Amino acid sequence: MMIEKEEIVSRIKRLKQEKDVVILSHYYMPAELQFELADGGFVDFVGDSLGLSVQASNTHARNILFCGVRFMAETALLVNNGKNVFMPNPSAGCSLASSISAADVRALKEQYPGVPVMGYINTYAETKTELDICCTSRNAIAVAASLEGDRIIFVPDLYMGENLQKVIKKELGKDLILWNGSCEVHEQFRNFLPQMAAENNAEMLFHWEVPEEITNMMDDGRKGIVGSTGDILKYVKESNASRFYLASECDLSVALKKENADKEFITPCVKCPYMKQNTLLKLLEALEAIGGEAEAAYRIDLDADIIAKAKLPVERMLAVKI
Ligand code: SF4
C-alpha cells in the first residue's frame, strides 16, 4: 500500500523523537531530505562535509541518521564519541572515494618519503588510516598552510588539486603532488562549457571539483567564484547580481533558492546518483529499524583499529582554524 508523503513525514518526526535520533543531511540530498526542523520538517542540520562532521562531533543524541554517502557517515562515526551512526542506504558510494585505497597512499608515501599527505574528506575510513591530515573543500587552503615543507601530496581529486594548486602556489609557495581521481558528477560540467560561455549575464558558481578547463574561464574576467559549497552559498548571499550559473550538484540549488528567493539560478542539473540513493521512504525504513533486529542493515560499522587510526587525520583537520 502506498503511504502518502505527509504520513511518511509525520511518522519520521514521531520516530526520531522516540528513538533519540539526530538527522543530518547533505546539501546534495533531494529537496524532500533537506526539510529542516525550522521549516516544520525533521532534518536537524543541512550542511556541507565540514559542517556535518562538526555537527556529528557535537550532537548529544544517542543515534545519528546520516543522509549522504558512505564516506560521510564513516566520518561521522570517527568523530562522534561512541554514538550509533545509520544511513537510509549504507551502500551509497562515491566515485572519488573509490578511486584510492590505503595501499595506494602507502605507495605514494614510499615514492615521496617525508612529504605530508593531505587527503580530501571524500575518502573511505580505511584510506584515511594512511593520511596525515584530512581537508574539506572549505578548509583545504588553511589545512595546507598548517603543514611543514614546500610539497604536499594531495589525494584523491585531480581536478580539485589542479584548481587548488594555483591558489596554494600563489599564497603559500607550495607544490601539490596529485592523484588521478575525480568526481563523476563535477567532471560532467566540461560538456557544458559552450553553454557557460554563452551565459554572459550570469555570475559563475564553480565548485573546486570541476575540471580546470572550466575554472580557467575566471582568468578571462568572468565574475563569480571557484570554491567550496559553503563558499558558493556565502558568495551568492553577498553578491548584488541577480542571475547565477551553478556548476555543482543540482540539489545545491535547493539551499541557494531558499536563502535567495529573489535570485535566479541556471544549471544543467547534474545529479549525483549515489546521493540520490537516499529517499524519504528509505529514511523512514531506517528509523523504523533502529533499536530492533533489522537495524544492522542500516548501521555503519568499522573495525576498532581502523577507527583509532582513521580518526587522527580528521581530528587534526578539525583543530585547524579557518
Ligand atoms: S558528488 Fe561526486 S564527490 Fe560527491 S558523492 Fe557524488 S560522486 Fe562523490
Residues whose N, C-alpha, C, O or C-beta is under 5 A from the ligand:
A	BS01	SF4	V69 G93 C94 S95 L96 C183 E184 V185 C272 Y274
